[in-house]
Amino acid sequence: MILRGIVELQNGTDVRGVAAKGVPGEDVNLDDNKTMKIVYTFAERIKKQTGKQHIKLAIGRDSRVSGEFLAQAACVGAVCSGAIVYDCGLCTTPAMFMTTVDPYLKCDGAVMITASHLPANRNGIKFFTKRGGIEKNELSSLLHEAEEIETSFLGGKRIPSDFLKAYAANIVGIIRTETKNIKPLKDLHIVVDAGNGAGGFFVDDVLKPLGADTKGSQYLNPDGHFPHHIPNPENPEAMAAAVKMVKKNHADMGIIFDTDVDRSAIIDEKGDPINRNAFIAFISKIVLQKHPGSTIVTDSVTSTGLTAFIEKLGGHHHRYKRGYRNVINEAIRLNEEGTPAYLAMETSGHGALKDNYFLDDGAYLATLALIELYHMKQKGKPFSSFVEDLKEPEESMEVRYRITGDHFRKSGEKVLEDFKDFAAQQPGWSLVQPNYEGVRVNCDQDHGNGWCLMRLSLHEPKLPTNIESEEKGGCQMILNKIDEFLSHYQMIEK
């Protein structure tokens, strides 16, 4: 049976859509029938790739209101294909990938029902094989096939699996091994804000077995309505709530997760967020202590202060494109070419290490932070001092200019070409090379004392423009020049 409207659900390497009623003007376009056909098609593809008639497939979900319903449909699709399905229930995105490398489950593929930090009425699907997440072109082909495929019942079976417990136990084992201590977090007060997503397990299954005092942790129970704040470390309200939690409880460290726990951020004992550039610096320092001279791959909007921090530690900073899969794939490419790159990390909080399958795993990043907290305690040093050498800009801002009319990508690319020529002619401005996304410009002390990056959004008709300056008023000085340039384009709106 042909089922239209599946192809339009692609968003990069994920399926994303409206899965619950209730928001005016947003009709449901991701339902049980589409989910079943998509997962059935995914299972059929893995059968062809592996040559197996009955593959093993793991299926999990986050706390969204539509999650249980769509996960059930996903299980039906996989069972119909003849798969042995491990139904993991409430789980995290990184844990779902780990089912494919787990020595006991040895799954051939995994499916996660999640839409990350999107509003509560949305949902989506992520796909994994033993190679990692599937690529954009693979998903496009899969969805086209799903619209046309004829399903049948080939007699698989569903097995309930509490894999999240095994995933958590592995984290506990890593921390005990690295610290050589059964209760390394004893006498430490660590609080977690899970935002009512899937990260609440971290308190009972990771922190408490390691001896931590977790009193004051908040929003641990899964609730797909997200009644307190969006589970997103980049959201100002979410971060403010996590900071308040740390300060109120006088905690030694705070952790905040996104909905499906593939991202995280931390807060130090002073209540200062270690997020975005600071979190990349934090994880970079840990990686460079273990792998001296490594290249650190980041997205394009990272600061010059981060570059200086990495280089001072003997590392190499390689800025690449926005998009966590772009960053990860670039690190993999560098390694294949013989350039050691042990960390790929986006300012959004997606961070993937070569030592952990290049899996973007917020819980694993928090694990590294906990190990470092233990070592700093042993040395009698405050947690906040670990990245004290990172120079933060005096000011920073992002302006998202809107591109109106048709063919926004073509129009945006023309504006970027013109901006490159404009920037090259401005006194005190110099183009940054090499540069892999948009137009990046360094501005000298007399002309803004910072930098700017104008790029084309991956998914929206917008020109996001990031600006940083080492002095107050510097961002506005740079912005004035950019506004002057863009004022000549009728299709650009601020």
N, C-alpha and C positions, 0 to 999 in steps of 0.2 A: 504494500500500500504506500503510495506517495504521500509524504507528509511535509508540506511546504512550511517555510518560516524557520527552519533549523539553521541554515547557512548564516542568516542574519544575526545569530546569537554569538558569533565569534567576536572575542575581544582580545586581540593579541594571541597568547598561547592558552587562553581560558575561554570557556563558555560563560556568558553572563546574560541575565535577563530578569524580567519582573516575574516573580514567582508567587506573590501573595497580593490579594485585593486590598483596597483601602486607601490608596493614594489617588486622588482625582487626576484624570488624564493619563494614568499609567495602567494600561491593560496588561493582564497576565499573558506573557509570551513564552514562558518556560514552564511547561507542565509535565505531568507524569508520562504522557505518551511520547513527548519529544525526548525526555530523559531516558526512557526505556530504550528507544530506538538508537539514541546516541551511544549508550553504554553497550548495547547489543553489538553495534558496529565496531566499537573499540575492542570488544572481546573477540569478534571474528577476525579482526586484523592481527591480534596477538597470536591467535591460533595459526594463521598463515605464516607469521614471522618465526614462530617456534616449531612449527610442524606437529604440534600437539593437538589431539582431539579434545581433551579435557584440561584446560588451563586452570591455574589458581589465580583468583582475582580478589583483592581486598577492597572493601567499600566503607568509607567513613563520612562523617558530616560534622559541621560546627553547630552552634546553638540556634541558628535561625528558625523562625516559626515554620518555614516551609521545608526545613531540612529533613525531618523524619519522613515526611511524605515523599520527597524526591529521592531520598536514599532507598526507600522501599522500592520505588520504581526502578532505580538503578540495579538493585538486587534482582528484580524480576528479569530485566534485560539480560543480565549476565547469566542467570540460571537458564534462561531460554536458549542461550548459545551453547549450553552444555558445561559451563564453568563450575568449578568448586568455588563458592563464594564465601569469604570470611567477612561477615558483617560486624564491623568494628564499632558501630554506633557512634556516640559522641567521641570525636577524636581530633587530632591536629593534622594539618597538612604535612609537616615533616614526618610525623609518625607513619602516615600513609605510604610515603616513599620507602621508609625503612622496612615495611613489610616485604619489599622486593629483595632486600639484602639480608633479612633476618634468617639465621641458619635453620630455624625450625619451620617457619611458614613457607619461605622460598617462593613467594608469589611471583607470577609472571607479569603482573600489572596491578595498578591500584587506581582507584577513583575517589576523589574527595569532593563532596558537595559543599561548596562555600562560595561566597562572594567577597571575601576578605572584609574590608572596612566599609563597604557600600551600605546604603540605608537598609532598614529591616525588611522591606518588602522585596528586596532583590535576592537573588541567589545565583549560583553558577556551578561549574564543574571543572575540576583540574584532573589531569591524567598523568600517570607515571608508568614507566617501564624500568627495567634494571639500569637503563642508560640515564635515567633522570626524567624530568618533565618533557613532554613532547613539544616539538617545535611548531612555530606558527604555520608553516606550509603543510606539516603533517595534519594539524587540526583542521585546516581548510579543506584538505582532501577528505578527511574523515567525515566532516559535516555534510559535504556534498554527497558522499556515499550514503549517509544516514537518511537523507531525504528519499532516496530511491530503494533502499534495501528491503527485501522481503524477509520478515522474521518467521522463525519456526521454533518449535519446542524440542530441544535436543537432550533434555534430561539431566541438567546439572543439579547441584544441591547447595543450600545455604547453611553455614555453620556460624553460630554466634561466636565472637572473639573479642576479648577485652585486651586488645593489643596495647592500648595506652599504658596499662600497668607494666608491661614488659619494656616499653619505650622509656618510661620513667625509671624503672630499675636499672636500665643501662646508663642513664644519666648519673644516678647515684653511684654506680660502679666507677664511672669515669672520674668523678670528683674524689672518691675515696682513694683511687689509684694515684691520682696526681698529688693529693695532699698527704698520702700515706697515713690516713687517719680515719677511723670509723665514724667519728662524730666531729668533723672539722668545723662545723658551724655552731658548735656549742658556745654559749655566751655571746652570740651574735643575734641581733634583732633585724630580721629581714621581712619586709612587707611586699605584698603583691597586689596589683590592681589588674584583674582579668577582664574588666569591662563587661562582665556577664557573657563572655565568649567561651572558648574551649580551654582556656589556660588555667582554670581554677585548680586542676589536678596538681599543679606545680607545688602548691602548699603542702597538701597531705602526703603526696607520693614522692616528693623530692626533698623539700626543705626540712620537714619534720623528721624523717628518718636520719637526716644528717645532723640533727640536734639543734636546729635554728628555732628561735622564738619568733613566731609569725603573727602574734597578736596585733590586730589593727589592719590586717589584710582586708581588702574590700572587693565586692562585686564578683565573688568567686562562683556563685551559682549560675549555671547556664540559663539565660533568658533572652530569647531571640528578639524581644522588643527593645532591648538595650535601654532600659529605663533611666539609667544614670548618665551615661555619656557614650559616644561612639567609641568602640574599642579600636583605637588608632593612636599610636605614639606621636604621630604628626599633628593630631588635632589639639589645638590650644586648650580647649576645655578638658579634654582627657588628661593631658599632661598636668594641667593645673590641679586636677583632682588627685593625681598621683603624688605630686609635690606636697600638697596639703596632708595627705596620708603619712608621708615620711616625717614631716615636721611635727605633726600632732603626736606621733608615736615615738619621736626621738630615735628613729631607726638608724641602723648602720648602713642600710642600703634599701632602695626600693626598686621594684621591677614592674614594668607595664608591658602587657602583650596586646597584639591586635587580635581580631576575632579567631583566626585559625592558627595563630602562634607561629607563623613563618616570619614575623617581625617582632622586635622588642626594643626597648630602651631602658636605661637605668637612671637612678637618682642617687646622688652621693649623700653622705651623712649631714651635709649642710642644707640639703633640700634643693641642690642645684641639679637640673637635668643634665645627664650625659647622653646627648641625642644628636642626630644628624652628623655634622663634621666631628663633633667631640666623640661620638660613639665610634666612628670610623677610626679616629686617632687612637682610642682606647684599645680596640681590637687589633689595630695595626701594630701597636707596641707589643702586645702579647705575641703576635705572629712573628714579628721581627726578632724577638728574644729567642724564639725557637728556630727560626729560619732566617738567619742574617742575610741581608742583601736582596730579599724577596721584592718582587714588583707587587705593588698594591694597586689593583684596578678599581676605579670608582666611576660614578656617573659624572656628567659634564659640569654640574653646578657646585662642585666642591671648591673650597676656598684656597687662596694662596697660602694662608696660615697652615692648612693641613699639609700642603706640599712641603713647606719648610720643616714641619714636625716630622714627617716621614723621612725626609732626606737627612735630617740631623741624626736619626736613628740608623742611618746606613741603608735605608730602603729606597725604592724608586716608585714615584707616583705616576701612574698611567691613567689620565682622564679619558673616559670613553663616552658612549652615548647613554642617554636616559633609558630606563627600562631594565629591570633586574636581570632578565634573561640575556639582554645584550651584554651587560657587565660580566655575567657568569661565563657566557660563551667566549668572550674576549679573553678572559683568564685561561680558559681551557685551551684556546688557540695558542696563546703565548707559551703555555707549558709544552704543547705538542711541537712547537718550533724550537724548544730548547731554552726558553726564558722562564726561569722559576717564578711563578706567580701563585702564592699560597692563599691570597685573600681577594675576593671580589665583593664589593659592598657599595650599596646605594645609600644616599642620604635619607631615603624613606625608612631605613632600618632593615631592608633586605640585606643579609650578609651571608656569604657562602665561603667555606674554607676547603681547600684541597684535601685536608686531613679528614674532612667529613663529607666526602662524596660530592663536593661543590653543591651541597644542599642548602638552600636559604632556610635557616632554622632559628627562629627567635629564642627557643628554649636552649639551644646549644650555645648561642651567644651569651645568654644569661649564665649558663654553666661556666663559661670561660671567665666571666666577671666574678662569679662566686669563688672560683679557684684563686683568682688574683686578690680578692678581698681577704681570703685566708692567709695568703703569703704576706700581705701588707700588715695584717694584724700581728703576725709572727715577728715582723721587723719593727713593730711599734710605730708604723707610719699611718697617717690618715688616708682613707680611701680616696678622698678628693685630690690628693697630691699626685695621683698616677699620671694625669695628663695636664699638670699645671703648666707645662712648657708650651702648650698649644696656644698660639696667639689668635684670639678671636677678633673679628672686625669690630670697629666702633659702631658701624651701622650696616644693616642689610635689608633688602626688600625684594619682593617679586611683583612685577606688574604683568598681567595677562591680557595683552591686546587682542581684541576680537577681529577676525577676518570675516567680512560680510560678503554676500554674493555667492555665486557658484564657483566650483573648481578652486576651493580654498587652498589646496596643497600647491597648485601651480602658482597662485597669487603669492602665497607665503614664500615660496622658493625665490620668486623674483624680488621680493622685498629684502630677503636675506642677501642676495647678490648685490643689490644696490647699497645695503647697509655696510657690506664689506668694503666697497669702494669709498663710501662716505667716511667710515672710520679711519681708513688709511690716510685720509687727507686732513684729519683734525689735528691741530696742535696738541702735543702731549699724549696722544693716543697711539697705540701700536697693536697690531694684530698678533694674537698668540698662535704660534705654530710649534709643533703639530697640533691640530684641532680636529676632532672627529664629529662634532655636532654643532650646527649653527655657526655663529660668529662670536668669538670671544676676544675681548679687547682689554688690554692693560691701560690704565689712566695714571699719568704721573702726578706728583704731589701738587702741581699747580692746576690740574685739570680733573679733580675728583679724588685723587689719591686712593685708587682702588681698581676695580675691574667690573666689566659687565659681560653678560652672555645673552644673546638673542637667539632663540631657536624655534623651530616649528613643533607644535605639540604632536605626540604620537597618535592621538585619537580625536582631538577636538580642533575646530577651526580657530586656533589661537596661536599667538606668538608670545609664549612665556619669556619674560626678560628678567634675569636675576642681576642684582647690583649689590656690590659690597664696597665699603670705604673705610679707611683707617682714621677718618676724622668726621666730626659732626658737620652735617651739611654737605658732605661729599657726595652722598647718594643722590641728593636733589640736583646737584650740579651736573652729574652724569645723566640723570633722568631728563633734565631740561634739554640737553643736546639730543637725546633719543627722541623726545617729543617733537623737537624742531624738525628732525629728519622725517618722522612718520606723519607730520601734518600735511605733507604733500600727497598722501595716499587716501583717497576717498573711501576705500573699502576697509580701512583700519579704524577701529573704534577702541577707545581706552575704557 
